[in-house]
Amino acid sequence: MLDALIPPYTHTSASGGGILKALQNDTMPEIDLFIRESIQNSADAALGMEGDFSRIEFKIGSFNPKKLNAELEVVSKELDKQHPEATAKFIEVRDSRTTGLTGPVTIKEAQSLEDHGNYFKLVFESGEEQTNSTAGQAGGSWGYGKSVYFRAGIGLVMYYSRISPKESRLIFAMIENKKNKNSLLRKAAPDSVGRAWWGVLPAGAKGKKVDHGTDIFPITDDSEIERILNIFGLEPFRKKDTGTSIVIPYIDEKRLLEGIFPDDCGVNDDVIKLCPWRDNLEEYMKLSISRWYAPKISNKSLNEFPEHKWLDVRVNDEPIRSQDMNPVFRLAQELYSSALYANAGLEYKKGDFCNEIDVVKIPSKRVQGGVAGHAAVARIPFAELQRLDCPHNPRIYLRLFSFKNDNDPIVMFSRTPGLILDYKNAGPWAQKIFRSEEEEVYTFVFFAPICDKEIKAKDGSSVVSVGEIPA
């Protein structure tokens, strides 16, 4: 059984309930938040590593609750009461060809370093910005966004990381709202802050009342780590691989899929029934991964740019290849690549839509060089998308349910790491783009900035002009 560290509440504590509420989002399903954040973390961890790509694998699997519960000191009996079932589900997200969770493991060591490593930031801290990139390449923070891991299940998360061929780390963490009726810590530790960790306590700390200054260490013994991984049927990292596995046990697949088609989405029920991902977590994860990371999925043309890595993403061992993505997302990738190449003074002419794409310079007086980036534009008839195996209105795949006209332009934005920040069909950009008067002809625009750090003015206003986007 692993040792537990359950700090008590103090007036300076960040409560578990407060951390979970900090990532409120009324428009995006929980699983989309999870996909966006977890791939962003993994892509950031690949920065500075050798190679043209990083690998990110998602796995949905089953485990025996009794075997896991028996490992978690203090809450094991309550977990047995709440989960008497023979099997339960988990999600694993694993990256490789990445740095792993490096850095010190003690409070004293961490406090002595300005950038104290991503192990301490991810496992223990909340609300802290990343400091591992000075060029705007890292897209996440080590802060409240990381609460997606705790929100995806019951608040329990396992972190397993290999930072070198000779050193691995494994630790459990929990963040929960103690006001919830199923709170595990409410009975076990009434004075807790709603946070806990399981690993190895220092010899003198076992059995004693702990405080926020008490350290807990990760498991580092390879045989012990492999024993814990066996509960989930997972393999340890092998040979020279480094990376991180994050496991969320006790997921509720139905809850994770809530909100994919909101009640007021305007999509006909008969159409919804024809969408295979509406009630299938594995299929929806594939769609969500494509929706947010289409620019980089299996996009080997990015090898032209040393600062960019393409993504090898897999779901239950099945790779997502660019040619297998929905045509809407293949178009998004070609638009992104066209704009990115133009930023470098190159021309991109590959794919199904290359002859339909125009690229225009986006001027700005507020950035060095007078150019904020390039926008790639394409006007595609729905019939062409259908021919390429896109049976539904493209807005269904993008979750764009609020629009006045079906032909309203769709505008995409991305930062350096390749995450699509949003799909817009309203606002200053979309309003000034000419809307096709032809029925079922869609206008797609992808803006790629030359430098993320320079596309906003000091007052936060946009520094780009939409006047150069062709009518």
PATORVEX-580365 format. One record per residue (C-alpha): residue number from 1; x, y, z. Coordinates in steps of 0.001 Angstrom, whole numbers. Example, Ala and Ser with C-alpha at 12.3 -4.5 7.8 and 13.67 -1.06 7.14 Angstrom:
+-----+---------+---------+---------+
: pos :    east :   north :      up :
+-----+---------+---------+---------+
:   1 :   12300 :   -4500 :    7800 :
:   2 :   13670 :   -1060 :    7140 :
+-----+---------+---------+---------+
//
This chain:
+-----+---------+---------+---------+
: pos :    east :   north :      up :
+-----+---------+---------+---------+
:   1 :       0 :       0 :       0 :
:   2 :    1229 :    3494 :    -886 :
:   3 :    1693 :    6200 :    1726 :
:   4 :    -821 :    9069 :    1738 :
:   5 :    -143 :   12784 :    2123 :
:   6 :   -3339 :   14754 :    2856 :
:   7 :   -2529 :   18353 :    3848 :
:   8 :   -4945 :   20231 :    6128 :
:   9 :   -6748 :   23406 :    5111 :
:  10 :   -5125 :   26789 :    5769 :
:  11 :   -6236 :   30285 :    4761 :
:  12 :   -3529 :   30330 :    2055 :
:  13 :   -4518 :   26961 :     575 :
:  14 :   -5829 :   26547 :   -2953 :
:  15 :   -8833 :   24317 :   -2251 :
:  16 :   -9587 :   21333 :   -4448 :
:  17 :  -13080 :   22634 :   -5191 :
:  18 :  -11733 :   26041 :   -6201 :
:  19 :   -9176 :   24535 :   -8571 :
:  20 :  -11810 :   22376 :  -10280 :
:  21 :  -14166 :   25328 :  -10746 :
:  22 :  -11418 :   27520 :  -12246 :
:  23 :  -11721 :   25729 :  -15596 :
:  24 :  -15444 :   26270 :  -16080 :
:  25 :  -16473 :   26116 :  -19722 :
:  26 :  -20130 :   26192 :  -20682 :
:  27 :  -19641 :   25599 :  -24397 :
:  28 :  -17031 :   22856 :  -24740 :
:  29 :  -17575 :   19203 :  -23735 :
:  30 :  -15356 :   17865 :  -20967 :
:  31 :  -13596 :   15445 :  -23296 :
:  32 :  -12634 :   18274 :  -25688 :
:  33 :  -11003 :   20172 :  -22824 :
:  34 :   -9132 :   16997 :  -21894 :
:  35 :   -7923 :   16406 :  -25471 :
:  36 :   -6813 :   20017 :  -25986 :
:  37 :   -4875 :   20236 :  -22741 :
:  38 :   -3268 :   16788 :  -22730 :
:  39 :   -1926 :   16994 :  -26299 :
:  40 :    -716 :   20548 :  -25642 :
:  41 :    1217 :   19349 :  -22579 :
:  42 :    2787 :   16519 :  -24547 :
:  43 :    3686 :   18743 :  -27500 :
:  44 :    5333 :   21222 :  -25124 :
:  45 :    7316 :   18383 :  -23516 :
:  46 :    8735 :   17511 :  -26952 :
:  47 :   10336 :   20942 :  -27375 :
:  48 :   14104 :   20691 :  -27576 :
:  49 :   14052 :   16917 :  -28059 :
:  50 :   15665 :   15304 :  -31096 :
:  51 :   13491 :   14075 :  -33939 :
:  52 :   10843 :   15353 :  -36334 :
:  53 :    7787 :   14197 :  -34373 :
:  54 :    6414 :   13348 :  -30965 :
:  55 :    4111 :   10439 :  -30184 :
:  56 :     946 :   10749 :  -28113 :
:  57 :   -1170 :    7698 :  -27375 :
:  58 :   -4644 :    7537 :  -25838 :
:  59 :   -5966 :    4304 :  -24405 :
:  60 :   -9399 :    3470 :  -23001 :
:  61 :   -9180 :     341 :  -20878 :
:  62 :  -10582 :   -1585 :  -17918 :
:  63 :   -9132 :   -2461 :  -14512 :
:  64 :  -10068 :   -4246 :  -11294 :
:  65 :  -11121 :   -1610 :   -8720 :
:  66 :  -10223 :   -3762 :   -5701 :
:  67 :   -6600 :   -4037 :   -6840 :
:  68 :   -6268 :    -270 :   -7263 :
:  69 :   -8195 :     651 :   -4108 :
:  70 :   -5974 :   -1600 :   -1984 :
:  71 :   -2978 :     574 :   -2907 :
:  72 :   -4429 :    3874 :   -1667 :
:  73 :   -3973 :    4381 :    2050 :
:  74 :   -6789 :    6151 :    3965 :
:  75 :   -9392 :    6054 :    1163 :
:  76 :   -9273 :    2374 :     159 :
:  77 :  -12336 :    1317 :    2188 :
:  78 :  -14443 :    4228 :     967 :
:  79 :  -13393 :    3500 :   -2611 :
:  80 :  -14495 :    -128 :   -2165 :
:  81 :  -17915 :    1097 :    -975 :
:  82 :  -18359 :    3489 :   -3886 :
:  83 :  -16971 :    1115 :   -6528 :
:  84 :  -17982 :   -2469 :   -5711 :
:  85 :  -18114 :   -3362 :   -9423 :
:  86 :  -15802 :   -6029 :  -10829 :
:  87 :  -14382 :   -3727 :  -13526 :
:  88 :  -14113 :      13 :  -14136 :
:  89 :  -12845 :    2142 :  -17010 :
:  90 :   -9752 :    4342 :  -17280 :
:  91 :   -8143 :    6657 :  -19821 :
:  92 :   -4397 :    6790 :  -20331 :
:  93 :   -2616 :    9506 :  -22279 :
:  94 :    1037 :    8656 :  -22899 :
:  95 :    3677 :   10684 :  -24699 :
:  96 :    7103 :    9490 :  -25785 :
:  97 :   10106 :   11153 :  -27392 :
:  98 :    9489 :   13832 :  -24745 :
:  99 :   11374 :   15008 :  -21663 :
: 100 :    9291 :   13281 :  -19016 :
: 101 :    8490 :   14843 :  -15634 :
: 102 :   11926 :   16165 :  -14736 :
: 103 :   13113 :   18365 :  -11917 :
: 104 :   13383 :   18187 :   -8109 :
: 105 :   10936 :   16222 :   -5982 :
: 106 :   11306 :   18075 :   -2663 :
: 107 :    9862 :   21429 :   -1621 :
: 108 :   13246 :   22759 :    -533 :
: 109 :   14898 :   21940 :   -3851 :
: 110 :   11968 :   23315 :   -5843 :
: 111 :   11923 :   26615 :   -3939 :
: 112 :   15611 :   27151 :   -4655 :
: 113 :   15088 :   27131 :   -8449 :
: 114 :   13194 :   29701 :  -10514 :
: 115 :   12307 :   27053 :  -13095 :
: 116 :   11952 :   24027 :  -10873 :
: 117 :   11011 :   21403 :  -13416 :
: 118 :    7757 :   20074 :  -14751 :
: 119 :    7400 :   17229 :  -12204 :
: 120 :    6770 :   19616 :   -9335 :
: 121 :    4678 :   21993 :  -11437 :
: 122 :    2358 :   19355 :  -12837 :
: 123 :    1974 :   17168 :   -9767 :
: 124 :    1829 :   19794 :   -7019 :
: 125 :    1266 :   23322 :   -8304 :
: 126 :   -1726 :   25194 :   -9697 :
: 127 :   -1939 :   28512 :  -11503 :
: 128 :    1710 :   28739 :  -12531 :
: 129 :    2735 :   29711 :  -16078 :
: 130 :    5244 :   27660 :  -18031 :
: 131 :    8797 :   28928 :  -18186 :
: 132 :   10395 :   26359 :  -20486 :
: 133 :   10078 :   28437 :  -23646 :
: 134 :   11167 :   31983 :  -24329 :
: 135 :   10048 :   31939 :  -27945 :
: 136 :    6328 :   31493 :  -27445 :
: 137 :    6537 :   27853 :  -28506 :
: 138 :    5027 :   26324 :  -25396 :
: 139 :    1280 :   26674 :  -25478 :
: 140 :     106 :   25614 :  -22017 :
: 141 :     509 :   26567 :  -18405 :
: 142 :    1142 :   24373 :  -15424 :
: 143 :   -1881 :   25974 :  -13799 :
: 144 :   -5623 :   25515 :  -13653 :
: 145 :   -5778 :   23993 :  -17144 :
: 146 :   -4244 :   20863 :  -15652 :
: 147 :   -7438 :   20335 :  -13665 :
: 148 :   -8833 :   18609 :  -16784 :
: 149 :   -7126 :   15433 :  -15603 :
: 150 :   -8927 :   15549 :  -12264 :
: 151 :  -12261 :   16494 :  -13817 :
: 152 :  -12263 :   13569 :  -16268 :
: 153 :  -12766 :   10951 :  -13541 :
: 154 :  -13398 :   11030 :   -9795 :
: 155 :  -10484 :   13375 :   -9106 :
: 156 :   -7808 :   10659 :   -8908 :
: 157 :   -4842 :   10744 :  -11320 :
: 158 :   -1711 :    8599 :  -11651 :
: 159 :    1458 :   10163 :  -13055 :
: 160 :    4136 :    7799 :  -14351 :
: 161 :    7205 :    9211 :  -16070 :
: 162 :   10568 :    8027 :  -17289 :
: 163 :   13098 :   10843 :  -17404 :
: 164 :   16147 :    8744 :  -18315 :
: 165 :   16927 :    5083 :  -19039 :
: 166 :   17881 :    4777 :  -15351 :
: 167 :   15202 :    6856 :  -13605 :
: 168 :   11402 :    6573 :  -13483 :
: 169 :    8821 :    8161 :  -11194 :
: 170 :    5256 :    7240 :  -10258 :
: 171 :    2869 :    9069 :   -7947 :
: 172 :    -897 :    9420 :   -7472 :
: 173 :   -2640 :   12745 :   -6888 :
: 174 :   -6200 :   13736 :   -6072 :
: 175 :   -8128 :   16987 :   -6312 :
: 176 :  -11775 :   16956 :   -5299 :
: 177 :  -14535 :   19194 :   -4008 :
: 178 :  -15100 :   18088 :    -429 :
: 179 :  -18666 :   19441 :    -551 :
: 180 :  -19668 :   16704 :   -2984 :
: 181 :  -21566 :   13812 :   -1412 :
: 182 :  -19094 :   11273 :   -2853 :
: 183 :  -16001 :   13058 :   -1562 :
: 184 :  -13407 :   10467 :    -585 :
: 185 :  -11522 :   12805 :    1707 :
: 186 :  -14483 :   14273 :    3616 :
: 187 :  -14719 :   11276 :    5973 :
: 188 :  -11108 :   10130 :    5826 :
: 189 :   -9562 :   13567 :    6505 :
: 190 :  -12238 :   16108 :    7553 :
: 191 :   -9742 :   18976 :    7863 :
: 192 :   -8162 :   18433 :    4429 :
: 193 :   -7979 :   21043 :    1676 :
: 194 :   -9459 :   18611 :    -840 :
: 195 :   -6092 :   17492 :   -2177 :
: 196 :   -4003 :   14353 :   -1593 :
: 197 :   -1016 :   12424 :   -2932 :
: 198 :     102 :    8785 :   -2684 :
: 199 :    3724 :    7745 :   -2944 :
: 200 :    6477 :    7306 :    -341 :
: 201 :    6640 :    9450 :    2805 :
: 202 :    9967 :   10160 :    4540 :
: 203 :   10689 :    7578 :    7227 :
: 204 :    9965 :    9970 :   10109 :
: 205 :    6695 :   11273 :    8675 :
: 206 :    4689 :    8062 :    8471 :
: 207 :    1682 :    8009 :   10767 :
: 208 :    2145 :   11632 :   11864 :
: 209 :     -54 :   14656 :   11221 :
: 210 :    1224 :   16360 :    8063 :
: 211 :    1245 :   19951 :    6882 :
: 212 :    1844 :   21791 :    3617 :
: 213 :    5595 :   21632 :    4193 :
: 214 :    5725 :   17840 :    4235 :
: 215 :    7314 :   16118 :    1265 :
: 216 :    6064 :   12952 :    -374 :
: 217 :    8313 :   11160 :   -2841 :
: 218 :    7426 :    9318 :   -6037 :
: 219 :    7981 :    5594 :   -6366 :
: 220 :   11228 :    5056 :   -8234 :
: 221 :   11758 :    1293 :   -7897 :
: 222 :   11169 :    -216 :  -11366 :
: 223 :    9673 :   -3468 :  -10049 :
: 224 :    7228 :   -1552 :   -7834 :
: 225 :    6275 :     733 :  -10720 :
: 226 :    5672 :   -2267 :  -12967 :
: 227 :    3464 :   -3845 :  -10282 :
: 228 :    1264 :    -716 :  -10178 :
: 229 :    1131 :    -479 :  -13988 :
: 230 :     -14 :   -4108 :  -14128 :
: 231 :   -3243 :   -3069 :  -12374 :
: 232 :   -4148 :   -1242 :  -15585 :
: 233 :   -2519 :   -3720 :  -17947 :
: 234 :       1 :   -1048 :  -18994 :
: 235 :    3604 :   -1500 :  -20052 :
: 236 :    6530 :     529 :  -18660 :
: 237 :    8690 :    2617 :  -20975 :
: 238 :   11394 :     464 :  -22560 :
: 239 :   14962 :     848 :  -23841 :
: 240 :   15924 :    4512 :  -24275 :
: 241 :   12366 :    5897 :  -24357 :
: 242 :   11512 :    8819 :  -22112 :
: 243 :    8063 :   10278 :  -21626 :
: 244 :    5020 :   10487 :  -19383 :
: 245 :    1894 :    8411 :  -18841 :
: 246 :   -1116 :   10018 :  -17153 :
: 247 :   -3849 :    7605 :  -16072 :
: 248 :   -7351 :    8676 :  -15012 :
: 249 :   -9251 :    5798 :  -13370 :
: 250 :  -13010 :    5587 :  -12816 :
: 251 :  -14077 :    7544 :  -15880 :
: 252 :  -17762 :    7864 :  -16733 :
: 253 :  -17956 :    7613 :  -20522 :
: 254 :  -21524 :    8901 :  -20676 :
: 255 :  -20673 :   12004 :  -18649 :
: 256 :  -17605 :   12737 :  -20755 :
: 257 :  -19790 :   12752 :  -23871 :
: 258 :  -22375 :   15154 :  -22434 :
: 259 :  -22915 :   18316 :  -24453 :
: 260 :  -21586 :   17056 :  -27788 :
: 261 :  -24948 :   17966 :  -29283 :
: 262 :  -26562 :   20547 :  -26974 :
: 263 :  -30353 :   20585 :  -26741 :
: 264 :  -30530 :   23878 :  -28655 :
: 265 :  -27889 :   22989 :  -31282 :
: 266 :  -30370 :   23136 :  -34172 :
: 267 :  -29231 :   19792 :  -35625 :
: 268 :  -32035 :   17442 :  -36677 :
: 269 :  -32362 :   14331 :  -34473 :
: 270 :  -32224 :   12102 :  -37541 :
: 271 :  -28878 :   13656 :  -38501 :
: 272 :  -27514 :   13223 :  -34964 :
: 273 :  -28376 :    9521 :  -35091 :
: 274 :  -26180 :    9199 :  -38175 :
: 275 :  -23122 :   10588 :  -36324 :
: 276 :  -21237 :    7502 :  -35033 :
: 277 :  -19319 :    9483 :  -32427 :
: 278 :  -22376 :   10784 :  -30539 :
: 279 :  -22296 :    7921 :  -28000 :
: 280 :  -18902 :    6310 :  -28603 :
: 281 :  -16021 :    7737 :  -26578 :
: 282 :  -13273 :    6242 :  -28738 :
: 283 :  -14794 :    7608 :  -31962 :
: 284 :  -15423 :   11018 :  -30455 :
: 285 :  -11846 :   11231 :  -29167 :
: 286 :  -10579 :   10643 :  -32713 :
: 287 :  -12857 :   13413 :  -33985 :
: 288 :  -11850 :   15811 :  -31204 :
: 289 :   -8139 :   15181 :  -31762 :
: 290 :   -8583 :   16012 :  -35444 :
: 291 :  -10689 :   19077 :  -34667 :
: 292 :   -8092 :   20730 :  -32449 :
: 293 :   -4791 :   19405 :  -33844 :
: 294 :   -5469 :   18885 :  -37564 :
: 295 :   -2556 :   21232 :  -38503 :
: 296 :      54 :   18844 :  -37107 :
: 297 :   -1419 :   15344 :  -37200 :
: 298 :     824 :   13214 :  -39427 :
: 299 :    1803 :   16430 :  -41238 :
: 300 :    5303 :   15516 :  -42379 :
: 301 :    5573 :   18654 :  -44490 :
: 302 :    6412 :   20378 :  -41191 :
: 303 :    9856 :   18778 :  -41407 :
: 304 :   10789 :   21906 :  -43384 :
: 305 :   10688 :   23850 :  -40102 :
: 306 :   13056 :   22821 :  -37297 :
: 307 :   10896 :   24523 :  -34660 :
: 308 :    7825 :   22465 :  -35624 :
: 309 :    7183 :   18800 :  -34936 :
: 310 :    4402 :   16774 :  -36472 :
: 311 :    2252 :   14635 :  -34197 :
: 312 :    1911 :   10865 :  -34249 :
: 313 :   -1391 :   10466 :  -32337 :
: 314 :   -2979 :    7088 :  -31629 :
: 315 :   -6205 :    5957 :  -29985 :
: 316 :   -6232 :    2390 :  -28666 :
: 317 :   -3151 :    1637 :  -30788 :
: 318 :   -4775 :    2909 :  -34019 :
: 319 :   -2855 :    5821 :  -35589 :
: 320 :   -4735 :    8894 :  -36815 :
: 321 :   -3304 :    9604 :  -40246 :
: 322 :   -3861 :   12860 :  -42081 :
: 323 :   -5306 :   11052 :  -45115 :
: 324 :   -7885 :    9321 :  -42877 :
: 325 :   -9189 :   12502 :  -41255 :
: 326 :  -12526 :   13980 :  -42244 :
: 327 :  -12109 :   16220 :  -45336 :
: 328 :  -12918 :   19297 :  -43238 :
: 329 :   -9843 :   18635 :  -41102 :
: 330 :   -7666 :   17727 :  -44073 :
: 331 :   -8624 :   21117 :  -45487 :
: 332 :   -7723 :   22780 :  -42163 :
: 333 :   -4289 :   21135 :  -42327 :
: 334 :   -3688 :   22284 :  -45904 :
: 335 :   -4780 :   25824 :  -45075 :
: 336 :   -2478 :   25927 :  -42045 :
: 337 :     464 :   24539 :  -44015 :
: 338 :    -134 :   27024 :  -46835 :
: 339 :    -117 :   29973 :  -44429 :
: 340 :    2893 :   28627 :  -42506 :
: 341 :    4907 :   28109 :  -45694 :
: 342 :    3996 :   31633 :  -46838 :
: 343 :    5325 :   33016 :  -43553 :
: 344 :    8682 :   31476 :  -44521 :
: 345 :    8505 :   32772 :  -48099 :
: 346 :    7705 :   29310 :  -49480 :
: 347 :    4815 :   27878 :  -51470 :
: 348 :    2819 :   24855 :  -50319 :
: 349 :    1117 :   22855 :  -53067 :
: 350 :      20 :   19487 :  -51717 :
: 351 :   -3237 :   17706 :  -50936 :
: 352 :   -6813 :   17571 :  -52136 :
: 353 :   -7474 :   21317 :  -51963 :
: 354 :   -4171 :   22874 :  -53040 :
: 355 :   -5657 :   24376 :  -56216 :
: 356 :   -8511 :   25956 :  -54256 :
: 357 :   -6349 :   27835 :  -51723 :
: 358 :   -5231 :   31450 :  -51992 :
: 359 :   -2719 :   32901 :  -49531 :
: 360 :   -2645 :   36571 :  -48601 :
: 361 :    -342 :   38695 :  -46496 :
: 362 :   -1837 :   40231 :  -43342 :
: 363 :    -226 :   43642 :  -42790 :
: 364 :     181 :   45388 :  -39458 :
: 365 :    1955 :   48588 :  -38509 :
: 366 :    2341 :   47357 :  -34950 :
: 367 :    4700 :   44446 :  -35567 :
: 368 :    8291 :   44316 :  -36694 :
: 369 :    8466 :   43961 :  -40457 :
: 370 :    4922 :   45212 :  -40922 :
: 371 :    3496 :   41716 :  -41506 :
: 372 :    1564 :   39870 :  -38785 :
: 373 :    1359 :   36643 :  -40760 :
: 374 :    -545 :   35083 :  -43636 :
: 375 :   -4079 :   33891 :  -44113 :
: 376 :   -4957 :   30960 :  -46356 :
: 377 :   -8429 :   31136 :  -47908 :
: 378 :  -10521 :   28506 :  -49685 :
: 379 :  -14082 :   28446 :  -50957 :
: 380 :  -15270 :   24838 :  -51186 :
: 381 :  -18660 :   23587 :  -52436 :
: 382 :  -20316 :   21146 :  -50071 :
: 383 :  -20617 :   18736 :  -53004 :
: 384 :  -16816 :   18571 :  -53144 :
: 385 :  -16620 :   17733 :  -49441 :
: 386 :  -19296 :   15067 :  -49890 :
: 387 :  -17334 :   13556 :  -52768 :
: 388 :  -14374 :   13217 :  -50402 :
: 389 :  -16530 :   11453 :  -47766 :
: 390 :  -17930 :   14302 :  -45657 :
: 391 :  -21658 :   13433 :  -45417 :
: 392 :  -22705 :   16149 :  -42960 :
: 393 :  -22607 :   19939 :  -42916 :
: 394 :  -19008 :   20838 :  -41934 :
: 395 :  -20320 :   22873 :  -38985 :
: 396 :  -21422 :   19654 :  -37295 :
: 397 :  -17822 :   18385 :  -37148 :
: 398 :  -16620 :   21796 :  -35896 :
: 399 :  -19458 :   22194 :  -33339 :
: 400 :  -20429 :   25558 :  -34854 :
: 401 :  -24093 :   25580 :  -33889 :
: 402 :  -24681 :   29349 :  -33682 :
: 403 :  -24736 :   31071 :  -37056 :
: 404 :  -27137 :   33339 :  -38954 :
: 405 :  -26403 :   32069 :  -42448 :
: 406 :  -25188 :   28658 :  -43498 :
: 407 :  -22642 :   30341 :  -45761 :
: 408 :  -21057 :   32423 :  -43006 :
: 409 :  -17243 :   32148 :  -43302 :
: 410 :  -15363 :   29904 :  -40893 :
: 411 :  -12149 :   31438 :  -39531 :
: 412 :   -9442 :   29437 :  -37742 :
: 413 :   -6509 :   30643 :  -35643 :
: 414 :   -3472 :   28773 :  -34381 :
: 415 :    -435 :   29486 :  -32254 :
: 416 :    3025 :   28048 :  -32834 :
: 417 :    2340 :   24663 :  -31168 :
: 418 :    -388 :   23905 :  -33748 :
: 419 :   -3451 :   23891 :  -31499 :
: 420 :   -6445 :   25455 :  -33251 :
: 421 :   -7548 :   28038 :  -30721 :
: 422 :  -11053 :   28375 :  -32090 :
: 423 :  -13359 :   28211 :  -35068 :
: 424 :  -15085 :   31560 :  -35569 :
: 425 :  -18051 :   32481 :  -37712 :
: 426 :  -18698 :   35776 :  -35916 :
: 427 :  -16635 :   38735 :  -34722 :
: 428 :  -14523 :   41325 :  -36582 :
: 429 :  -12632 :   38858 :  -38766 :
: 430 :  -15599 :   36840 :  -39962 :
: 431 :  -17802 :   39897 :  -40447 :
: 432 :  -15418 :   41503 :  -42938 :
: 433 :  -14891 :   38409 :  -45045 :
: 434 :  -17032 :   38215 :  -48130 :
: 435 :  -19738 :   35558 :  -47767 :
: 436 :  -20337 :   33447 :  -50844 :
: 437 :  -23739 :   34040 :  -52384 :
: 438 :  -23769 :   30531 :  -53821 :
: 439 :  -25713 :   28005 :  -51788 :
: 440 :  -23668 :   25391 :  -49936 :
: 441 :  -20334 :   26970 :  -50797 :
: 442 :  -18246 :   27379 :  -47651 :
: 443 :  -15486 :   29904 :  -47055 :
: 444 :  -12639 :   28703 :  -44826 :
: 445 :   -9838 :   30993 :  -43590 :
: 446 :   -6797 :   29995 :  -41544 :
: 447 :   -4561 :   32705 :  -40065 :
: 448 :   -1045 :   31704 :  -38998 :
: 449 :     956 :   34404 :  -37181 :
: 450 :    4649 :   34883 :  -37850 :
: 451 :    5307 :   35407 :  -34155 :
: 452 :    2718 :   34662 :  -31488 :
: 453 :    4213 :   37188 :  -29092 :
: 454 :    3731 :   40085 :  -31477 :
: 455 :     172 :   39695 :  -32732 :
: 456 :   -1407 :   41584 :  -29843 :
: 457 :   -1041 :   45249 :  -28955 :
: 458 :    -209 :   46246 :  -25391 :
: 459 :   -3874 :   47027 :  -24763 :
: 460 :   -4813 :   43524 :  -25931 :
: 461 :   -6439 :   44644 :  -29166 :
: 462 :   -5845 :   42855 :  -32454 :
: 463 :   -2897 :   44085 :  -34479 :
: 464 :   -3941 :   42441 :  -37728 :
: 465 :   -6041 :   43930 :  -40496 :
: 466 :   -8683 :   41922 :  -42300 :
: 467 :   -8703 :   44304 :  -45227 :
: 468 :   -6256 :   42172 :  -47212 :
: 469 :   -8430 :   39046 :  -47186 :
: 470 :   -9824 :   38728 :  -50713 :
: 471 :  -13532 :   39092 :  -51413 :
+-----+---------+---------+---------+
//
